[in-house]
Amino acid sequence: MRKQLKICILGGTGFVGHRIAADLAEQSHRIVILTRHQQRHRDVLVWPTVALKEGDVYDSGLLARQFRGMDVVMNLVGILNERGHRGKGFEHAHVELVETISTAIQAAGVPRLLHMSALNASTDAPSHYLRTKALGEESAHRIPGCNVTSFRPSVVFGERDSFTTRFAQLLKSIPWKFPLAKPAARFQPIHVDDVAQCFVRSISRHNTFAQSYNLGGPKIYTLYDIVQLINEVTGLHRRIVSLGDWQACLQAAVMEWVPGKPFSVDNLRSLEVDNICRTPCLLPFGIQPTPMESVVPVYLRPGNDTLNRIRNAPPAPLP
């Protein structure tokens, strides 16, 4: 009989966290998800072994209390854009939070941490996002007495994601011609279920301790390929116009000030590095990676609820 574990998830109400919580709940593990807004996320309580706890994840004392008695902590917290423009928001979410988690883990004596990083995270990367992800990952692996595994996925896709559905929303909002920055940037998108299974299967595998794993899907695409796929399956049929470097910089600078910040200068800098790991990289976990073509047309096809929500939503603000 599988041992029932006590697991605390930070970022458990997000896109990937929700999927991980569902997989863990199916195995009857006891899960605590920390959130600042308990009422907004009561949908996770559909699983009887999941509990929501409200509080500030930057409060080391609160974390230490919640971590006490836990077998595993998972940190999935991350942001793609910050409110400002100097990297302070990224530092707060990706570096300072990990340091707070480290203090709480040591105080509570938690033996296991699974940490979400990002593909191509590096201290010499061109963007605040990638640099702070690297610093956070390094900090996580330095926690004394804790067995740490980190994961670096390429862009994660799936129903209700912030990638394919965001592009579908933007395509809907911009008639006729769709301007695309860095169309030749390369990605190796990975399905949310595959990422979730990597986390779940690694929990008790000793050979994953102190390891970092690059996670990618079965195929490499250019950004143009991905947007064209979304364009076709949604039936929006926009003409995609590739932007030159100076046009892309101008677009990013303007979009910085659009509500919701759909694109930023820091995003543009991240696109300077190909987001690929060349092989599926899921073999250590016995997972057959899911191609985009088998999933995206299902949840973005005309008539699907996801696309209907996009079609019925107010247009995305334009510069």
N, C-alpha and C positions, 0 to 999 in steps of 0.2 A: 504494500500500500504506500502511495506517495506521501511523504511528509508534508503536512500543512505548514506553510511558512507565513511569518508576519512580515509584510512588505509595506513600506511607506514610499509614496510616489509624489515628487514635486513636479508640477507640470502635468499631472494626471488628467486634467480636464481638457487638455489640448488635443490636437488632431492625432498625433502618434500616441500620446498618453492614454487616450480613451480606448484605443485599440489594444494596447498592452494590458490595461486594466481588465478589459473583456476577456482576453486570453487567460490571464491569471485567475479570474473569477471562475472560469470554466473548470479550472483545476482545483477549485475550492480553497485557494490560498486566502488568508485574511489580509485585506488591503485597506490602508488609510491613505486618502488623498487630501493633501493640504491645498486650500484655496482661500483667496481673499473674499470671494463672493459665493457663499454656500448656496443661496437660493437660486442662483443662475445655473447651477450645474447639478440639480437634483436628479437629472436623468440617469446619472451613474448609479443611483441607488436601486435601480432595477435589479442589480446583482446583489443577492443577499449577503455576500461576504465583503461588500465594499462599504466603507464608512467615509463620510466627508467631514473634515475638520476645518473650521474657519480660523484664519490667522495670517500673520505676516511672515513669509518664509525667510525674510532677512533678520528675523528676531532669533538670535542664536539660543537664547534661553528656551523659547517656545520649541525650536527644533530639537534641542536636547531632550525635552520632556516627551515629545512625540516619537523620537527615535528610540527611547528607552524600551528595551525588550524586543526590538525589531531584528529580524534576521537579515533583511536586505533594505537598502535605501536606493531609490532610482532618482536621478536628477535629469529631467527632460526640459528644464527651463531654458528658453532661448528667445531672442528677438531677431527679426530680419531688418528692422529699422529702428532708429531712436528718435526721440523728440527733437534733440538738438542736432548739431553737425560736427561735434568735436570728438566723438567717441566715448563720452562719459556714460551715456546710456548703455552702450555695449559693455563697457567695463563693469558697470553696476550689475548687469544681468549675467555676464559670462565669467567674470573674475571674482568680484567681491562676494557674490552669492556662493561660489564654490568655496571660498575661504571660510564663510560662515558655516556652510555645511560641514567642512572639515573639522571645525571647532566642535560642532554639535556631535558629530560621529565619534570623535575621541572622548567626549564627555559621556556619551551613552554607551560606548563600547560596541558599536555596530561592526560586524565582521565583514560586511560585503557592500560594495557600491557599484552600481552600473550607471555610467555617465554618458550623456549624449553630447558629442562634439560635432564636427563638420568636416566633410571631405576637403582636403587641401588646407586645413587649418595649419597655420605656420606663423611664427613670430616675425618673419620677413615678408608676409603676404601683403598685397597692395591695399587691402581694405581693413577698416576697424573691425568689421564682423569676423573675418578670418583670423586676424591677429589675436583678438580677445578670446575667441574659441580655443586657440592654441594655448594661451596662457591658462585658461580655465582647466583644460585637459591636463596640462602639466601639474597644476596644483592638486587636482584630484588624485593623480598617481603618486603624490608625495604623502598622502595621509598615513601616518604610522599605524601599523597593526590592522589595516583594512585591506582586503583583497579587492582590487579595483579592475574593472574592465570598461573600456571606453569604445564607443562606436562612432564612426565618421561616415554618415551616409551622404550620397549625392542627393539631389533634390528628391523629395518624397512625394509621391502622387497617390491619389485615391479619392473616393467620393468625399466631398466637403473639405478638400484640401485648400491651401491658399496659393496654389501654383496653377494647376490647369483651370480651376474654376475662376481664378482671378483673371487669367487671360481670356476666358470665355466672356467674363463681364466687360473687360476692356474692348474686346472685339464687338460686343453688342453696342457699346456706348459710342464707338467711333465709326461713322458711316463711310462706305466706299473704300477708303484707303487706310491701312493700319501701319503707322510708322514703327519700325522695330530696330532697337539699338542692339549692337553686337550680334547680328544674325548668325555669324559663324562660330560663336561660342559653343563649346561642346559640353554635353551633359550625359550622365548615365543613370537615368531616373530609376528609382526603386519603389516598389509598391509598399504601402503602409503595412500590409499584413506580413510581408517579408521582414521588414524592420522589427515589427513587434515580436515575431518568432525568434529573431536573433537574440533579443533581450531575454525572452522567456527561457529559451533553451540554454542560455549561457549561465543561468543563475547558479546551478550546482556543478558545473563542469570545471574541475580544477585546472584543466589545461588552458582555460581562458583567463585565469587570474594574471594580473599585471600585463595584459595584452590590450592592444588597440587594433580595431578592425575597420578597414575601409569597406563600405557597403555600396554596391552598385548593382544595377539591373543587368539584363542579358544583352543590351544593345546600347550603342553610343549614338546620340542624335545631336544635330546642331539645334540651336534655339529656333532657327527658322523652321526646321523639320517639325519640331514640337508644336509651334504655333500654327503651322499649316495643318497638322493633324487635327488640332482643336477646331480650326476654322472649317474644316471639311465635315467633321462629325456633328458639329452644331448646326450645320446648314446655313451659317451666316455669310459665307462666301465673300469675305473682304479681300481686297487686293493688298498683299503684304509688301510694304515698301522698306527696303533695307536702308538704314541711315549710315552715313559716314561718321567718322570719329567726332568731328566738331559738332555735327548735328546731334549725335548721341549725348555729348556733353551738355549741349544746350537743353535738350529734352530732360535730362536728369536734373539739371539745375532748376528748371521750371517746376518739374514734378515734386521736388523737395517741398514746395509750398502748397501743394494740392491736399485737401483734407483726405486723411487715410494714407497719405504718402505712398502711392502705388509703385513709385520708382524713385531712386535716390542716387546721388553721386557715389555713395558707398556701395550700393548695388552694382553700379556700373564698374566700379573698381574690382569688385569680386568677379565680374564677368571676364576680366583680363586673364584669369587662370582657368584652364579647362577643368571642368568639374567631373573628371573621369578617373576610374581606377583600372581600366583596361580589361579586367576579368570580372565575372559576376561576384566573386569574393564572398559567396554565401556557402561554399562547400564545407567549411568546418562545422556548419550547423545543419547540414543535410537538407538544405532548402533549394528547391528548383525556382529560380527567380521568375517573376511575372513580367511579361512584356507589356508595354503601354497599349499596344494595339488590341490586346485581348480584354482590357478593362475600361480604358477611357471612353470608347464608343458606347459602352453600356450605360454609364452614368451621365454622359453628356449628349446622348442622342436626343433628337427632337421627340417630345412627349414624355421624357423622363422627368421625375420630380426635381432633380437637381437643375436641369436646364430650365424648367418652368420657373423655378425660384430666381434664376439669373435673368430670364426674360422679363419677369414681372417686377424685378427690383428697380428702384430708381436708377437712372443712368449714372455711371461713375463720373465724378466731376472732371471737367477738362480744364486745362490751363488757358 
